[in-house]
Amino acid sequence: MRRAGVPLLVGLVVVAAGIVLAMVRVNPYIYFAGCVVLQYVVIATAWNILGGYAGYVNFGTPAFFAMGAYTAVFLIQSMRAPLPVLLLAGGLVAALLGLGIGYLTLRLRGVFFSIATLALSVVLQTMIMNWDYVGGSRGMSVLRPSGPPFGSYVTFLFTVMVGLAVIAVLVARFIERSWIGRGLAALRDNEEAAECMGVPTLRLKLFATTVSGFLLGVAGAPFPYYVTFVEPNSAFALDYAVNALAMPMIGGTTSWVGPVIGAVLLGTAQQLATVTISSEMNLFIVGIVLVAFVVLAPEGLLGLVRRLRGR
């Protein structure tokens, strides 16, 4: 029981540290960059629950992220809903989307499942571009609420993202160390053999798509307040699909630690490139690093460390 409470205690310490850091007066860009990195921690962790644990590669990450963002835009536009409501609603809508895509792709595996998720993203982007209430193809400006609990609204969002990152990591860790994680590992290794052994593969797949979708939607819900102008090309950006795939692969897909390592390293490198070179270099950096890891360390940093220890 004591060991089970350690991760929760560590998570609370991290959140408290985030609140303290948000109260320190530093360059505001650090909080902007920190929000992006923490956002990618949530996205990479959420993607890994389906793509890493279950072995179903999801190319439709932008669809789930954008569902969270546009659910928030809709609620802000219609009733000025508070941020906690936006987070919960964005997560639930994206979770329902994940459950739906899980049902619709029951028998699709490998590249066919990946293509289906990519098609989902294209279809949803087309629908959003023709929905004038949330801005359509023109986009929509979003006003941040006045009077955040502490500091500026950017520092407040930074603290919120710290909390969301901690929750996502705790969820992934729990799944990995439970019977669910063992079932997902069996599903990933050999789905037919897992079914023969009595593993509930259908329920596990639906569970993975739903939980992954929920976390991706929660990651997208604060997005309108972060950028203050939401339009389809930014919400459905290719960056989310590429980074969601690359970050777990760089860190290692078999453990909850891998996506966190990959997101922090790659996200920080991208933010440094943005301020020193150009934001256009972000995907170039991801491509170079990803190719290098696929060739030199296909199991990611965690696999590389295990291999070096085994020598």
C-alpha positions in Angstrom: 0.0 0.0 0.0 2.8 2.4 0.8 4.5 1.8 -2.6 1.2 2.3 -4.3 0.9 5.8 -2.8 4.4 6.9 -3.8 3.5 7.9 -7.4 0.6 10.0 -6.2 2.8 11.7 -3.6 5.4 12.4 -6.3 2.6 13.8 -8.5 1.4 16.1 -5.8 4.9 17.4 -5.2 5.4 18.0 -9.0 2.1 20.0 -9.1 3.1 22.0 -6.0 6.5 22.7 -7.6 4.6 23.9 -10.7 2.5 26.3 -8.7 5.6 27.7 -7.0 7.4 28.1 -10.3 4.4 29.9 -11.8 4.7 32.5 -9.0 8.4 33.2 -9.8 8.9 36.2 -12.0 10.9 35.0 -15.0 10.7 35.6 -18.8 7.0 35.0 -19.8 8.2 33.0 -22.8 9.5 30.2 -20.4 5.8 29.7 -19.4 4.7 29.7 -23.0 7.4 27.1 -23.9 6.7 25.1 -20.8 3.0 24.9 -21.7 3.9 23.4 -25.1 6.3 20.9 -23.7 3.9 19.8 -21.0 1.1 19.6 -23.6 3.3 17.2 -25.6 3.9 15.1 -22.5 0.1 14.6 -22.3 -0.2 14.0 -26.0 2.7 11.5 -26.2 1.5 9.6 -23.1 -2.0 9.4 -24.5 -0.8 8.2 -27.9 1.4 5.6 -26.2 -1.6 4.0 -24.4 -3.0 3.0 -27.8 0.1 3.0 -30.1 2.7 1.7 -27.6 0.8 -0.6 -25.2 -1.7 -2.0 -27.6 0.3 -1.7 -30.8 -2.4 0.2 -32.8 -0.6 3.2 -34.4 -2.8 6.2 -34.4 -2.2 8.9 -37.2 -5.3 10.8 -36.2 -4.0 12.5 -33.1 -4.9 16.0 -34.4 -8.6 14.9 -34.6 -8.8 14.1 -30.9 -6.8 17.1 -29.9 -8.9 19.4 -32.1 -12.1 17.9 -30.7 -11.0 19.0 -27.2 -10.1 22.4 -28.5 -13.3 23.0 -30.5 -15.5 21.6 -27.7 -13.9 24.3 -25.6 -14.5 26.9 -28.3 -18.2 25.9 -28.5 -18.7 26.1 -24.7 -16.9 29.4 -24.5 -19.0 30.8 -27.3 -22.3 29.5 -26.0 -22.0 29.9 -22.2 -18.5 31.1 -21.2 -17.9 27.9 -19.4 -15.1 27.8 -16.8 -11.8 26.0 -17.6 -12.6 22.8 -15.4 -15.8 22.3 -17.5 -13.9 22.8 -20.7 -11.3 20.2 -19.7 -14.0 17.6 -18.7 -16.2 18.2 -21.7 -13.3 18.2 -24.2 -12.1 14.9 -22.7 -15.5 13.3 -22.8 -16.2 14.3 -26.4 -12.8 13.0 -27.5 -13.3 9.8 -25.5 -16.6 9.2 -27.3 -14.8 9.8 -30.6 -12.2 7.2 -29.5 -14.9 4.7 -28.5 -16.6 5.3 -31.9 -13.5 4.8 -33.9 -12.7 1.7 -31.9 -16.1 0.2 -32.8 -15.9 1.3 -36.4 -12.4 -0.3 -36.8 -13.1 -3.5 -34.9 -11.4 -5.8 -37.4 -8.8 -3.3 -38.8 -5.2 -3.9 -37.8 -1.8 -2.5 -38.7 -1.6 0.0 -41.5 -5.4 -0.2 -42.2 -6.2 1.0 -38.7 -3.7 3.9 -39.1 -5.2 4.9 -42.5 -8.7 4.9 -40.9 -7.5 7.3 -38.1 -5.9 9.6 -40.7 -9.1 9.7 -42.7 -11.0 10.5 -39.5 -8.8 13.6 -39.0 -9.4 14.8 -42.6 -13.2 14.3 -42.3 -13.4 16.1 -39.0 -11.3 19.0 -40.2 -13.5 19.4 -43.2 -16.6 19.5 -41.0 -15.0 22.1 -38.7 -14.0 24.3 -41.6 -17.7 24.4 -42.6 -19.1 25.1 -39.1 -19.5 28.9 -38.8 -20.5 28.9 -35.2 -17.0 28.0 -34.1 -15.3 30.2 -36.7 -15.2 27.9 -39.7 -12.2 28.2 -42.0 -11.7 31.8 -40.9 -11.0 30.9 -37.3 -12.2 32.6 -34.1 -10.7 34.8 -31.5 -11.0 33.8 -27.9 -10.9 36.1 -24.9 -9.2 34.8 -21.8 -11.1 35.2 -18.6 -10.0 38.0 -16.3 -8.6 37.5 -12.9 -6.9 34.1 -12.8 -6.4 32.5 -9.4 -2.8 33.7 -9.3 -0.3 35.4 -11.6 -1.1 36.0 -15.3 -3.3 33.7 -17.2 -0.3 32.2 -19.0 1.3 31.2 -15.7 -2.0 29.8 -14.6 -2.3 27.7 -17.8 1.3 26.5 -17.1 0.2 25.2 -13.7 -2.9 23.6 -15.3 -0.7 21.8 -17.8 1.6 20.5 -15.0 -1.4 19.0 -13.4 -2.7 17.4 -16.6 0.7 16.0 -17.4 0.9 14.4 -13.9 -2.5 12.9 -14.3 -1.8 11.5 -17.7 1.5 9.9 -16.5 -0.2 8.4 -13.4 -3.0 6.9 -15.6 -0.4 5.5 -18.0 1.6 4.0 -15.2 -1.4 2.5 -13.6 -2.5 0.9 -16.9 1.0 -0.5 -17.5 1.3 -2.1 -14.1 -2.2 -3.6 -14.0 -3.8 -6.6 -15.7 -5.0 -4.2 -18.4 -1.4 -3.4 -19.3 -0.6 -7.1 -19.5 -3.6 -7.7 -21.7 -2.7 -4.8 -24.0 0.9 -6.2 -24.3 -0.6 -9.6 -25.3 -2.8 -7.7 -27.8 0.3 -6.0 -29.2 2.4 -9.1 -29.5 -0.1 -11.4 -31.1 -3.8 -10.6 -31.1 -4.9 -14.0 -32.4 -2.9 -15.8 -29.7 -4.3 -13.5 -27.1 -7.9 -14.2 -28.1 -7.2 -17.9 -27.9 -5.8 -17.5 -24.4 -9.1 -15.8 -23.3 -7.8 -12.2 -23.3 -10.8 -9.8 -23.9 -9.1 -8.1 -26.9 -12.2 -6.2 -28.1 -12.8 -4.6 -24.7 -9.1 -3.8 -24.3 -9.0 -2.2 -27.7 -12.1 -0.1 -26.9 -10.6 0.8 -23.5 -7.4 1.9 -25.1 -9.0 4.1 -27.8 -11.3 5.7 -25.2 -8.7 6.5 -22.6 -6.2 7.7 -25.2 -8.9 9.9 -26.8 -9.9 11.3 -23.4 -6.4 12.4 -22.6 -5.8 13.9 -26.0 -9.1 15.8 -25.7 -8.1 17.1 -22.3 -4.8 18.2 -23.8 -6.6 20.2 -26.5 -9.2 21.9 -24.2 -6.9 24.7 -22.9 -5.6 25.3 -26.4 -8.0 28.2 -27.2 -7.0 30.1 -24.1 -3.3 29.5 -24.9 -3.3 30.8 -28.5 -6.4 33.1 -28.2 -7.2 32.5 -31.9 -8.3 29.0 -33.1 -8.5 28.0 -36.7 -8.6 24.5 -38.3 -5.1 24.5 -39.6 -3.6 25.1 -36.2 -5.9 22.8 -34.3 -5.4 19.9 -36.8 -1.7 20.7 -37.4 0.5 17.9 -38.7 2.9 18.6 -35.9 0.6 16.8 -33.4 0.5 13.7 -35.5 4.3 13.6 -36.1 5.3 14.5 -32.6 2.8 12.1 -31.0 4.4 9.3 -32.9 8.0 10.4 -32.6 8.2 11.3 -28.9 7.3 7.8 -27.6 9.5 6.1 -30.2 12.4 8.2 -29.1 11.9 7.6 -25.4 10.6 4.0 -25.7 7.1 2.8 -26.2 7.0 -0.1 -23.7 7.0 2.0 -20.6 5.2 5.2 -19.3 8.6 6.8 -18.8 9.5 6.7 -22.5 6.9 9.2 -23.8 7.8 11.6 -21.0 11.5 11.5 -21.9 10.8 11.9 -25.6 8.4 14.7 -25.1 10.7 16.7 -22.8 13.8 16.2 -25.0 12.1 16.8 -28.4 9.7 19.4 -27.1 12.6 21.4 -25.5 14.7 21.1 -28.7 11.9 22.4 -30.8 11.3 25.4 -28.5 15.0 26.2 -28.6 15.0 26.0 -32.4 12.0 28.3 -32.5 13.7 31.1 -30.7 17.2 30.6 -32.1 16.6 29.5 -35.7 13.0 29.2 -37.0 9.8 27.5 -36.0 9.8 26.0 -39.5 12.7 23.8 -38.4 10.6 21.9 -35.9 9.4 19.0 -38.1 12.9 18.9 -39.7 14.4 18.3 -36.3 11.8 15.7 -35.5 12.5 13.9 -38.8 16.3 13.8 -38.3 16.1 12.6 -34.7 13.4 10.0 -35.5 15.4 8.5 -38.4 18.5 8.4 -36.2 16.7 6.5 -33.5 15.0 4.1 -35.9 18.4 3.2 -37.2 20.6 3.3 -34.1 18.1 2.7 -31.2 14.8 1.2 -32.6 13.6 0.5 -29.0 14.2 4.1 -27.9 16.4 5.5 -25.2 15.0 3.1 -22.6 15.8 0.1 -24.9 19.3 1.5 -25.5 19.9 1.8 -21.8 18.8 -1.7 -21.2 21.0 -3.0 -24.0 24.0 -1.2 -22.7 23.4 -2.5 -19.2 23.1 -6.0 -20.5 26.7 -5.9 -21.9 
